[in-house]
């Protein structure tokens, strides 16, 4: 069983970090938790997003098959450029039944947080 408080704590830690998401709904969902430095893949080529990242990033693509494939591509290309990937929140979410980042708020509320 996943500890929902751990998810909240990791979201808190990402408030000042750069985060990559798939689209507008994902960005909006994370902004509810105070995250501000969010890059969207939607409307941008992957290489354009990759060029904007220079040190550390959290990749929060969806946890479905498409999101996992996007994660692998981003992780591979960013790592080759020497970018550190912060996977803590992603690993927590992978252990949950959440499949889309845009549903994180609803997911946490349904679990009593």
Protein Blocks (a to p, Z undefined) as FASTA:
>chain_A
ZZfklmmmmmmmmmmpccddfblmlmmmmmmnopabdcdfehpafklmmmmpckbccddd
dfbfklmmmmmmmmmmmmmnopacdfklmmmmmmmmbfbfklmmmmmmmnoZZ
